[in-house]
Structures are given as C-alpha cells and as structure tokens.
Amino acid sequence: MLALLCAGAVVMLYPLFWMLSSSVKPEDEIFTNLSLVPQTVTLENYPKGWTFFNVPFLVYFFNSFVIAALAIVGNLLSCTLTAYVFARLKFSWRNVWFALMMLGLMLPPHVTIIPQYILFNKAHLINTILPLVLPKFLAVDSFFVFLMTQFIRGIPRELDEAARVDGCGSFRIFLYIIAPLCTPALITVAIFTFVWTWNDFFSQLLYLTSGDKLTVPLALRALSSTTGESTSTWGALFAMSCLSIIPLLLIFFFFQRRLVDGIATTGLRG
C-alpha cells in the first residue's frame, strides 16, 4: 500500500516538478530535454515573464489578491449569516427555502452565466471586479451555506438559551457566541474561497477585458497566446506559473491542520 501511495504521489507531483525545472531552462531546451535536471540553469525566464507586459506581473497578483480577499469577506459574512438563520431561527417555510437553497448545489453554474452577464452588462459593471465579488455578499455559494448550517446545528442550543436569559437578541447571540465557535468552519470557507477564486479563469475572462485589470490566470493565458514562430514565451510562462502557485502552497502549508479539522467537524455534524 505504501508503494502504491508513493507511486501515486510521484505521478501527481511530476508535472509540478517538470514545470519548475522548465522555468530555469533555456527556451530551446524546454521541449528537447524532458529530464527534470536541466543541462543549463538560467533565471532569465523570471525577469522576462515579470516584465513581459506593459505593466509588471505584480499588478496581476495584486488584482487576484483583491478579488480573492473581497470574495472571502463576502462569503464569510453572507454565508454565515444565512446559515445561522437556517440553523437557529424559526420562520415560515424554512425547510422549503432551505431545500431551494440546496438546489443551488445541483444547478450547473453555466446555466446562470448568460442571465448574469446580461444583468451586469445593463448595469455597466463589465470590466470591473463587482461582477466577481458582489454575488459573494449575497450568499450565492450554496455549498458554504450548507457547510456552515451543518456546523451551527452541532452547537448546543443551551448556549443560545443562556444568552437570551442574559438579554441577548438573535444578532448578539450570533456575534458573541455562534461566530467565535464557528472558527474551524470559517477557516475552511476562507481557504476554499481563496483557492477557487485564485484559480478561477472563466468568470474572470468573461468580465475583465482591459490589460491592467487582468488577474493571474488571465495573464498566464495572455502570456501563452503570445508564443509564435518568431517569439517563444514558454520559459516565462512556466516561471510565472511557478510564482502563481506559491500563495496556494503557503496557505496549504500553514492551514493544513485547520483545513482538515474544519472539513472533519462540518462533515460529521447534522
């Protein structure tokens, strides 16, 4: 079993190591020398990719970080509040509304692309980050709402009752009792939101058009499309690709235990 796991790890990690190796190879050696050990080591691909466009590649990193940060804030606020309403408050047709919300997990996102685009286009929001972050503040990610609802249902209701005896209302109970106890689930939501937003390509391609507003995935795509008969940017593309995965690796390295705990606790509750 250990041998199979090691073999699977090698298969999965080989493309990553090959990309890293290709980022320090000369252009003419990338596809002629398929070995992970380059014959000639050069770092010229990194400054070439960093300054290839009219603006530094740092601008694209900044744009991606801004969109991911706003998406995290939006999901944490809206999805947690919505989950608290479903898990704790009683209102008419609560189960029906929860079932309708769960249908969002089964609805392919591509079904709503055209209506959303028409809506944002009429609102003159194309080529801004609002179409990418505004829905996050409206609890559109049903998966996170369901995840938070399951976690909150596992918190003892006696805490709510004790707080009400002390004069707390529903919002103060959420703010001072429920939210602090949801830290593992909140971290899980934040990590998944960052990863999905950072790697998102289709939505950003749809709504962002000008060069200074592009994100890292769009910049990598633009970098790959410039490769032709007279120019080759494969080395720069692999170099910038290596830099683009550093934030994801850092998040996984520092929050691996929190992520596993959050998934385990939310998966067992309900």
Phi and psi restraints in degrees (value plus and minus 20) as a CYANA .aco file:
   2 LEU   PHI     -82.2   -42.2
   2 LEU   PSI     -58.2   -18.2
   3 ALA   PHI     -85.1   -45.1
   3 ALA   PSI     -59.1   -19.1
   4 LEU   PHI     -85.9   -45.9
   4 LEU   PSI     -59.5   -19.5
   5 LEU   PHI     -84.6   -44.6
   5 LEU   PSI     -61.8   -21.8
   6 CYS   PHI     -84.7   -44.7
   6 CYS   PSI     -61.0   -21.0
   7 ALA   PHI     -84.1   -44.1
   7 ALA   PSI     -61.2   -21.2
   8 GLY   PHI     -84.5   -44.5
   8 GLY   PSI     -58.5   -18.5
   9 ALA   PHI     -84.4   -44.4
   9 ALA   PSI     -59.2   -19.2
  10 VAL   PHI     -84.3   -44.3
  10 VAL   PSI     -63.2   -23.2
  11 VAL   PHI     -82.8   -42.8
  11 VAL   PSI     -60.4   -20.4
  12 MET   PHI     -94.2   -54.2
  12 MET   PSI     -53.8   -13.8
  13 LEU   PHI    -108.5   -68.5
  13 LEU   PSI     -35.6     4.4
  14 TYR   PHI     -78.7   -38.7
  14 TYR   PSI     -66.2   -26.2
  15 PRO   PHI     -79.7   -39.7
  15 PRO   PSI     -56.2   -16.2
  16 LEU   PHI     -85.8   -45.8
  16 LEU   PSI     -65.5   -25.5
  17 PHE   PHI     -87.2   -47.2
  17 PHE   PSI     -55.3   -15.3
  18 TRP   PHI     -86.5   -46.5
  18 TRP   PSI     -59.0   -19.0
  19 MET   PHI     -84.6   -44.6
  19 MET   PSI     -62.4   -22.4
  20 LEU   PHI     -83.4   -43.4
  20 LEU   PSI     -61.6   -21.6
  21 SER   PHI     -85.8   -45.8
  21 SER   PSI     -60.2   -20.2
  22 SER   PHI     -87.5   -47.5
  22 SER   PSI     -46.2    -6.2
  23 SER   PHI     -90.3   -50.3
  23 SER   PSI     -36.9     3.1
  24 VAL   PHI    -134.5   -94.5
  24 VAL   PSI      -2.4    37.6
  25 LYS   PHI    -122.1   -82.1
  25 LYS   PSI     131.6   171.6
  26 PRO   PHI     -83.9   -43.9
  26 PRO   PSI     137.7   177.7
  27 GLU   PHI     -76.2   -36.2
  27 GLU   PSI     -62.1   -22.1
  28 ASP   PHI     -96.3   -56.3
  28 ASP   PSI     -23.7    16.3
  29 GLU   PHI    -127.1   -87.1
  29 GLU   PSI     -29.8    10.2
  30 ILE   PHI     -82.5   -42.5
  30 ILE   PSI     -67.3   -27.3
  31 PHE   PHI    -122.7   -82.7
  31 PHE   PSI     -23.1    16.9
  32 THR   PHI    -115.4   -75.4
  32 THR   PSI     -50.3   -10.3
  33 ASN   PHI    -133.1   -93.1
  33 ASN   PSI      77.1   117.1
  34 LEU   PHI    -104.8   -64.8
  34 LEU   PSI     -16.8    23.2
  35 SER   PHI     -91.2   -51.2
  35 SER   PSI     132.6   172.6
  36 LEU   PHI     -93.7   -53.7
  36 LEU   PSI     -34.6     5.4
  37 VAL   PHI    -121.2   -81.2
  37 VAL   PSI      90.7   130.7
  38 PRO   PHI     -91.2   -51.2
  38 PRO   PSI     124.0   164.0
  39 GLN   PHI     -92.0   -52.0
  39 GLN   PSI     -56.2   -16.2
  40 THR   PHI    -147.9  -107.9
  40 THR   PSI     106.9   146.9
  41 VAL   PHI    -118.5   -78.5
  41 VAL   PSI     106.5   146.5
  42 THR   PHI    -159.6  -119.6
  42 THR   PSI     125.3   165.3
  43 LEU   PHI    -127.3   -87.3
  43 LEU   PSI      -9.0    31.0
  44 GLU   PHI     -88.9   -48.9
  44 GLU   PSI     -40.0     0.0
  45 ASN   PHI     -86.3   -46.3
  45 ASN   PSI     -50.6   -10.6
  46 TYR   PHI     -90.0   -50.0
  46 TYR   PSI     -72.8   -32.8
  47 PRO   PHI     -84.8   -44.8
  47 PRO   PSI     -50.7   -10.7
  48 LYS   PHI     -84.1   -44.1
  48 LYS   PSI     -66.3   -26.3
  49 GLY   PHI     -90.6   -50.6
  49 GLY   PSI     -55.2   -15.2
  50 TRP   PHI     -86.0   -46.0
  50 TRP   PSI     -53.8   -13.8
  51 THR   PHI    -134.0   -94.0
  51 THR   PSI      -2.0    38.0
  52 PHE   PHI     -87.8   -47.8
  52 PHE   PSI     -59.8   -19.8
  53 PHE   PHI    -108.9   -68.9
  53 PHE   PSI     158.9   198.9
  54 ASN   PHI     -87.6   -47.6
  54 ASN   PSI     -43.9    -3.9
  55 VAL   PHI    -137.0   -97.0
  55 VAL   PSI     131.7   171.7
  56 PRO   PHI     -82.4   -42.4
  56 PRO   PSI     133.6   173.6
  57 PHE   PHI     -83.5   -43.5
  57 PHE   PSI     -38.3     1.7
  58 LEU   PHI     -80.1   -40.1
  58 LEU   PSI     -51.0   -11.0
  59 VAL   PHI     -82.4   -42.4
  59 VAL   PSI     -59.7   -19.7
  60 TYR   PHI     -90.0   -50.0
  60 TYR   PSI     -56.3   -16.3
  61 PHE   PHI     -83.2   -43.2
  61 PHE   PSI     -63.0   -23.0
  62 PHE   PHI     -82.7   -42.7
  62 PHE   PSI     -63.8   -23.8
  63 ASN   PHI     -80.6   -40.6
  63 ASN   PSI     -63.2   -23.2
  64 SER   PHI     -84.9   -44.9
  64 SER   PSI     -60.8   -20.8
  65 PHE   PHI     -85.2   -45.2
  65 PHE   PSI     -60.2   -20.2
  66 VAL   PHI     -83.6   -43.6
  66 VAL   PSI     -67.3   -27.3
  67 ILE   PHI     -83.3   -43.3
  67 ILE   PSI     -63.4   -23.4
  68 ALA   PHI     -85.4   -45.4
  68 ALA   PSI     -60.7   -20.7
  69 ALA   PHI     -85.1   -45.1
  69 ALA   PSI     -64.8   -24.8
  70 LEU   PHI     -85.9   -45.9
  70 LEU   PSI     -56.1   -16.1
  71 ALA   PHI     -84.9   -44.9
  71 ALA   PSI     -58.9   -18.9
  72 ILE   PHI     -84.0   -44.0
  72 ILE   PSI     -67.5   -27.5
  73 VAL   PHI     -80.0   -40.0
  73 VAL   PSI     -64.7   -24.7
  74 GLY   PHI     -82.3   -42.3
  74 GLY   PSI     -64.6   -24.6
  75 ASN   PHI     -87.7   -47.7
  75 ASN   PSI     -60.4   -20.4
  76 LEU   PHI     -83.8   -43.8
  76 LEU   PSI     -61.5   -21.5
  77 LEU   PHI     -92.8   -52.8
  77 LEU   PSI     -75.8   -35.8
  78 SER   PHI     -92.5   -52.5
  78 SER   PSI     -65.6   -25.6
  79 CYS   PHI     -88.5   -48.5
  79 CYS   PSI     -57.0   -17.0
  80 THR   PHI     -89.4   -49.4
  80 THR   PSI     -62.4   -22.4
  81 LEU   PHI     -84.5   -44.5
  81 LEU   PSI     -62.7   -22.7
  82 THR   PHI     -83.7   -43.7
  82 THR   PSI     -62.1   -22.1
  83 ALA   PHI     -83.8   -43.8
  83 ALA   PSI     -58.5   -18.5
  84 TYR   PHI     -83.0   -43.0
  84 TYR   PSI     -59.4   -19.4
  85 VAL   PHI     -83.5   -43.5
  85 VAL   PSI     -65.5   -25.5
  86 PHE   PHI     -89.0   -49.0
  86 PHE   PSI     -54.2   -14.2
  87 ALA   PHI    -105.6   -65.6
  87 ALA   PSI     -48.0    -8.0
  88 ARG   PHI    -140.3  -100.3
  88 ARG   PSI     -58.0   -18.0
  89 LEU   PHI    -107.4   -67.4
  89 LEU   PSI     130.1   170.1
  90 LYS   PHI    -129.5   -89.5
  90 LYS   PSI     107.6   147.6
  91 PHE   PHI    -172.5  -132.5
  91 PHE   PSI     147.7   187.7
  92 SER   PHI     -84.4   -44.4
  92 SER   PSI     116.1   156.1
  93 TRP   PHI      40.7    80.7
  93 TRP   PSI      15.0    55.0
  94 ARG   PHI     -82.2   -42.2
  94 ARG   PSI     -65.1   -25.1
  95 ASN   PHI     -85.0   -45.0
  95 ASN   PSI     -54.0   -14.0
  96 VAL   PHI     -86.9   -46.9
  96 VAL   PSI     -65.1   -25.1
  97 TRP   PHI     -85.3   -45.3
  97 TRP   PSI     -55.7   -15.7
  98 PHE   PHI     -86.9   -46.9
  98 PHE   PSI     -59.3   -19.3
  99 ALA   PHI     -85.0   -45.0
  99 ALA   PSI     -60.4   -20.4
 100 LEU   PHI     -84.2   -44.2
 100 LEU   PSI     -57.8   -17.8
 101 MET   PHI     -84.1   -44.1
 101 MET   PSI     -59.4   -19.4
 102 MET   PHI     -86.6   -46.6
 102 MET   PSI     -45.2    -5.2
 103 LEU   PHI     -83.0   -43.0
 103 LEU   PSI     -43.7    -3.7
 104 GLY   PHI     -82.9   -42.9
 104 GLY   PSI     -44.6    -4.6
 105 LEU   PHI     -90.8   -50.8
 105 LEU   PSI     -46.4    -6.4
 106 MET   PHI    -114.6   -74.6
 106 MET   PSI     -32.0     8.0
 107 LEU   PHI    -106.3   -66.3
 107 LEU   PSI     100.0   140.0
 108 PRO   PHI     -81.6   -41.6
 108 PRO   PSI     115.5   155.5
 109 PRO   PHI     -82.8   -42.8
 109 PRO   PSI     -44.9    -4.9
 110 HIS   PHI     -88.7   -48.7
 110 HIS   PSI     -37.7     2.3
 111 VAL   PHI     -86.8   -46.8
 111 VAL   PSI     -53.8   -13.8
 112 THR   PHI    -116.3   -76.3
 112 THR   PSI     -18.2    21.8
 113 ILE   PHI     -81.6   -41.6
 113 ILE   PSI     -70.4   -30.4
 114 ILE   PHI     -84.9   -44.9
 114 ILE   PSI     -69.1   -29.1
 115 PRO   PHI     -79.0   -39.0
 115 PRO   PSI     -61.1   -21.1
 116 GLN   PHI     -84.2   -44.2
 116 GLN   PSI     -62.3   -22.3
 117 TYR   PHI     -83.5   -43.5
 117 TYR   PSI     -62.8   -22.8
 118 ILE   PHI     -81.3   -41.3
 118 ILE   PSI     -61.6   -21.6
 119 LEU   PHI     -83.3   -43.3
 119 LEU   PSI     -69.9   -29.9
 120 PHE   PHI     -88.6   -48.6
 120 PHE   PSI     -51.0   -11.0
 121 ASN   PHI     -88.1   -48.1
 121 ASN   PSI     -61.1   -21.1
 122 LYS   PHI     -87.7   -47.7
 122 LYS   PSI     -47.4    -7.4
 123 ALA   PHI    -105.7   -65.7
 123 ALA   PSI     -16.7    23.3
 124 HIS   PHI      37.8    77.8
 124 HIS   PSI      24.3    64.3
 125 LEU   PHI    -130.3   -90.3
 125 LEU   PSI     -15.2    24.8
 126 ILE   PHI     -88.1   -48.1
 126 ILE   PSI     125.4   165.4
 127 ASN   PHI      48.9    88.9
 127 ASN   PSI       7.9    47.9
 128 THR   PHI    -150.0  -110.0
 128 THR   PSI     148.0   188.0
 129 ILE   PHI    -104.4   -64.4
 129 ILE   PSI     -26.5    13.5
 130 LEU   PHI     -81.0   -41.0
 130 LEU   PSI     -62.0   -22.0
 131 PRO   PHI     -81.8   -41.8
 131 PRO   PSI     -41.6    -1.6
 132 LEU   PHI    -108.9   -68.9
 132 LEU   PSI     -47.3    -7.3
 133 VAL   PHI    -132.6   -92.6
 133 VAL   PSI     -47.7    -7.7
 134 LEU   PHI     -80.3   -40.3
 134 LEU   PSI     -63.4   -23.4
 135 PRO   PHI     -80.8   -40.8
 135 PRO   PSI     -45.8    -5.8
 136 LYS   PHI     -84.7   -44.7
 136 LYS   PSI     -46.9    -6.9
 137 PHE   PHI    -104.4   -64.4
 137 PHE   PSI     -16.9    23.1
 138 LEU   PHI    -135.9   -95.9
 138 LEU   PSI      -4.1    35.9
 139 ALA   PHI      36.8    76.8
 139 ALA   PSI      30.2    70.2
 140 VAL   PHI    -106.2   -66.2
 140 VAL   PSI     -33.9     6.1
 141 ASP   PHI    -107.9   -67.9
 141 ASP   PSI      74.1   114.1
 142 SER   PHI     -82.5   -42.5
 142 SER   PSI     -51.2   -11.2
 143 PHE   PHI     -81.2   -41.2
 143 PHE   PSI     -62.9   -22.9
 144 PHE   PHI     -91.2   -51.2
 144 PHE   PSI     -55.4   -15.4
 145 VAL   PHI     -83.1   -43.1
 145 VAL   PSI     -65.1   -25.1
 146 PHE   PHI     -83.6   -43.6
 146 PHE   PSI     -62.6   -22.6
 147 LEU   PHI     -81.2   -41.2
 147 LEU   PSI     -65.9   -25.9
 148 MET   PHI     -89.6   -49.6
 148 MET   PSI     -55.5   -15.5
 149 THR   PHI     -82.6   -42.6
 149 THR   PSI     -63.8   -23.8
 150 GLN   PHI     -82.9   -42.9
 150 GLN   PSI     -57.5   -17.5
 151 PHE   PHI     -89.5   -49.5
 151 PHE   PSI     -64.3   -24.3
 152 ILE   PHI     -86.4   -46.4
 152 ILE   PSI     -54.1   -14.1
 153 ARG   PHI     -83.7   -43.7
 153 ARG   PSI     -43.0    -3.0
 154 GLY   PHI    -103.5   -63.5
 154 GLY   PSI     -28.1    11.9
 155 ILE   PHI    -101.5   -61.5
 155 ILE   PSI     110.7   150.7
 156 PRO   PHI     -78.0   -38.0
 156 PRO   PSI     114.1   154.1
 157 ARG   PHI     -90.8   -50.8
 157 ARG   PSI     -37.8     2.2
 158 GLU   PHI     -79.2   -39.2
 158 GLU   PSI     -49.3    -9.3
 159 LEU   PHI     -85.9   -45.9
 159 LEU   PSI     -59.1   -19.1
 160 ASP   PHI     -84.8   -44.8
 160 ASP   PSI     -64.5   -24.5
 161 GLU   PHI     -84.3   -44.3
 161 GLU   PSI     -59.6   -19.6
 162 ALA   PHI     -84.6   -44.6
 162 ALA   PSI     -58.5   -18.5
 163 ALA   PHI     -87.9   -47.9
 163 ALA   PSI     -57.5   -17.5
 164 ARG   PHI     -86.3   -46.3
 164 ARG   PSI     -54.8   -14.8
 165 VAL   PHI     -81.6   -41.6
 165 VAL   PSI     -55.6   -15.6
 166 ASP   PHI    -101.0   -61.0
 166 ASP   PSI     -18.5    21.5
 167 GLY   PHI      78.9   118.9
 167 GLY   PSI     -10.0    30.0
 168 CYS   PHI    -100.5   -60.5
 168 CYS   PSI     120.3   160.3
 169 GLY   PHI    -109.6   -69.6
 169 GLY   PSI    -196.4  -156.4
 170 SER   PHI     -82.0   -42.0
 170 SER   PSI     -61.8   -21.8
 171 PHE   PHI     -88.7   -48.7
 171 PHE   PSI     -60.6   -20.6
 172 ARG   PHI     -88.0   -48.0
 172 ARG   PSI     -54.0   -14.0
 173 ILE   PHI     -83.1   -43.1
 173 ILE   PSI     -64.0   -24.0
 174 PHE   PHI     -82.7   -42.7
 174 PHE   PSI     -63.8   -23.8
 175 LEU   PHI     -92.5   -52.5
 175 LEU   PSI     -60.5   -20.5
 176 TYR   PHI    -122.3   -82.3
 176 TYR   PSI     -34.0     6.0
 177 ILE   PHI    -140.7  -100.7
 177 ILE   PSI     -77.2   -37.2
 178 ILE   PHI     -88.4   -48.4
 178 ILE   PSI     -70.7   -30.7
 179 ALA   PHI     -78.9   -38.9
 179 ALA   PSI     -66.6   -26.6
 180 PRO   PHI     -82.5   -42.5
 180 PRO   PSI     -53.7   -13.7
 181 LEU   PHI     -96.1   -56.1
 181 LEU   PSI     -33.8     6.2
 182 CYS   PHI    -112.5   -72.5
 182 CYS   PSI      -5.4    34.6
 183 THR   PHI     -74.2   -34.2
 183 THR   PSI     -66.5   -26.5
 184 PRO   PHI     -79.7   -39.7
 184 PRO   PSI     -62.2   -22.2
 185 ALA   PHI     -89.3   -49.3
 185 ALA   PSI     -57.2   -17.2
 186 LEU   PHI     -84.0   -44.0
 186 LEU   PSI     -60.7   -20.7
 187 ILE   PHI     -84.2   -44.2
 187 ILE   PSI     -60.3   -20.3
 188 THR   PHI     -82.0   -42.0
 188 THR   PSI     -64.4   -24.4
 189 VAL   PHI     -81.9   -41.9
 189 VAL   PSI     -63.2   -23.2
 190 ALA   PHI     -83.8   -43.8
 190 ALA   PSI     -62.7   -22.7
 191 ILE   PHI     -86.4   -46.4
 191 ILE   PSI     -68.0   -28.0
 192 PHE   PHI     -82.9   -42.9
 192 PHE   PSI     -60.0   -20.0
 193 THR   PHI     -82.5   -42.5
 193 THR   PSI     -62.9   -22.9
 194 PHE   PHI     -83.4   -43.4
 194 PHE   PSI     -67.2   -27.2
 195 VAL   PHI     -83.0   -43.0
 195 VAL   PSI     -66.6   -26.6
 196 TRP   PHI     -87.1   -47.1
 196 TRP   PSI     -59.0   -19.0
 197 THR   PHI     -92.1   -52.1
 197 THR   PSI     -60.8   -20.8
 198 TRP   PHI     -82.9   -42.9
 198 TRP   PSI     -57.9   -17.9
 199 ASN   PHI    -109.2   -69.2
 199 ASN   PSI     -24.3    15.7
 200 ASP   PHI     -84.8   -44.8
 200 ASP   PSI     113.0   153.0
 201 PHE   PHI    -140.3  -100.3
 201 PHE   PSI     -66.5   -26.5
 202 PHE   PHI     -83.8   -43.8
 202 PHE   PSI     -69.5   -29.5
 203 SER   PHI     -83.5   -43.5
 203 SER   PSI     -61.7   -21.7
 204 GLN   PHI     -88.3   -48.3
 204 GLN   PSI     -55.9   -15.9
 205 LEU   PHI     -84.8   -44.8
 205 LEU   PSI     -52.8   -12.8
 206 LEU   PHI     -94.4   -54.4
 206 LEU   PSI     -58.7   -18.7
 207 TYR   PHI    -124.5   -84.5
 207 TYR   PSI     -40.4    -0.4
 208 LEU   PHI    -126.1   -86.1
 208 LEU   PSI     109.0   149.0
 209 THR   PHI    -144.6  -104.6
 209 THR   PSI     -56.4   -16.4
 210 SER   PHI    -100.8   -60.8
 210 SER   PSI     132.2   172.2
 211 GLY   PHI     -84.4   -44.4
 211 GLY   PSI     -56.3   -16.3
 212 ASP   PHI     -98.7   -58.7
 212 ASP   PSI     -26.1    13.9
 213 LYS   PHI    -128.6   -88.6
 213 LYS   PSI     -15.8    24.2
 214 LEU   PHI     -88.9   -48.9
 214 LEU   PSI     136.9   176.9
 215 THR   PHI    -124.6   -84.6
 215 THR   PSI     159.4   199.4
 216 VAL   PHI     -80.1   -40.1
 216 VAL   PSI     -68.4   -28.4
 217 PRO   PHI     -78.6   -38.6
 217 PRO   PSI     -59.9   -19.9
 218 LEU   PHI     -89.6   -49.6
 218 LEU   PSI     -56.9   -16.9
 219 ALA   PHI     -86.3   -46.3
 219 ALA   PSI     -58.7   -18.7
 220 LEU   PHI     -85.2   -45.2
 220 LEU   PSI     -58.5   -18.5
 221 ARG   PHI     -85.8   -45.8
 221 ARG   PSI     -61.2   -21.2
 222 ALA   PHI     -85.8   -45.8
 222 ALA   PSI     -55.2   -15.2
 223 LEU   PHI     -86.8   -46.8
 223 LEU   PSI     -59.1   -19.1
 224 SER   PHI     -91.4   -51.4
 224 SER   PSI     -50.1   -10.1
 225 SER   PHI     -96.1   -56.1
 225 SER   PSI     -32.2     7.8
 226 THR   PHI    -104.8   -64.8
 226 THR   PSI     -27.9    12.1
 227 THR   PHI     -92.8   -52.8
 227 THR   PSI     103.8   143.8
 228 GLY   PHI    -163.4  -123.4
 228 GLY   PSI    -180.4  -140.4
 229 GLU   PHI     -90.2   -50.2
 229 GLU   PSI     -54.4   -14.4
 230 SER   PHI    -113.2   -73.2
 230 SER   PSI     -45.8    -5.8
 231 THR   PHI    -147.2  -107.2
 231 THR   PSI     131.6   171.6
 232 SER   PHI    -156.2  -116.2
 232 SER   PSI     104.6   144.6
 233 THR   PHI    -140.5  -100.5
 233 THR   PSI       1.4    41.4
 234 TRP   PHI     -81.5   -41.5
 234 TRP   PSI     -62.5   -22.5
 235 GLY   PHI     -82.4   -42.4
 235 GLY   PSI     -64.0   -24.0
 236 ALA   PHI     -85.4   -45.4
 236 ALA   PSI     -57.7   -17.7
 237 LEU   PHI     -82.7   -42.7
 237 LEU   PSI     -66.1   -26.1
 238 PHE   PHI     -86.9   -46.9
 238 PHE   PSI     -55.0   -15.0
 239 ALA   PHI     -85.2   -45.2
 239 ALA   PSI     -66.6   -26.6
 240 MET   PHI     -89.5   -49.5
 240 MET   PSI     -50.5   -10.5
 241 SER   PHI     -84.8   -44.8
 241 SER   PSI     -59.3   -19.3
 242 CYS   PHI     -83.1   -43.1
 242 CYS   PSI     -61.6   -21.6
 243 LEU   PHI     -87.4   -47.4
 243 LEU   PSI     -51.7   -11.7
 244 SER   PHI     -90.8   -50.8
 244 SER   PSI     -43.1    -3.1
 245 ILE   PHI    -112.4   -72.4
 245 ILE   PSI     -25.0    15.0
 246 ILE   PHI     -80.8   -40.8
 246 ILE   PSI     -66.5   -26.5
 247 PRO   PHI     -78.2   -38.2
 247 PRO   PSI     -58.6   -18.6
 248 LEU   PHI     -86.5   -46.5
 248 LEU   PSI     -61.2   -21.2
 249 LEU   PHI     -85.9   -45.9
 249 LEU   PSI     -59.2   -19.2
 250 LEU   PHI     -85.8   -45.8
 250 LEU   PSI     -61.7   -21.7
 251 ILE   PHI     -83.9   -43.9
 251 ILE   PSI     -64.0   -24.0
 252 PHE   PHI     -85.7   -45.7
 252 PHE   PSI     -56.8   -16.8
 253 PHE   PHI     -87.7   -47.7
 253 PHE   PSI     -63.6   -23.6
 254 PHE   PHI    -105.6   -65.6
 254 PHE   PSI     -45.9    -5.9
 255 PHE   PHI    -137.9   -97.9
 255 PHE   PSI      -0.4    39.6
 256 GLN   PHI     -80.3   -40.3
 256 GLN   PSI     -66.1   -26.1
 257 ARG   PHI     -87.4   -47.4
 257 ARG   PSI     -61.8   -21.8
 258 ARG   PHI     -82.2   -42.2
 258 ARG   PSI     -59.5   -19.5
 259 LEU   PHI     -84.7   -44.7
 259 LEU   PSI     -65.5   -25.5
 260 VAL   PHI     -84.4   -44.4
 260 VAL   PSI     -62.4   -22.4
 261 ASP   PHI     -83.4   -43.4
 261 ASP   PSI     -61.8   -21.8
 262 GLY   PHI     -85.1   -45.1
 262 GLY   PSI     -63.1   -23.1
 263 ILE   PHI     -86.3   -46.3
 263 ILE   PSI     -61.2   -21.2
 264 ALA   PHI     -85.0   -45.0
 264 ALA   PSI     -65.0   -25.0
 265 THR   PHI     -90.7   -50.7
 265 THR   PSI     -59.5   -19.5
 266 THR   PHI     -92.5   -52.5
 266 THR   PSI     -48.0    -8.0
 267 GLY   PHI     -96.0   -56.0
 267 GLY   PSI     -42.9    -2.9
 268 LEU   PHI    -116.9   -76.9
 268 LEU   PSI     -26.0    14.0
 269 ARG   PHI    -113.8   -73.8
 269 ARG   PSI     140.7   180.7
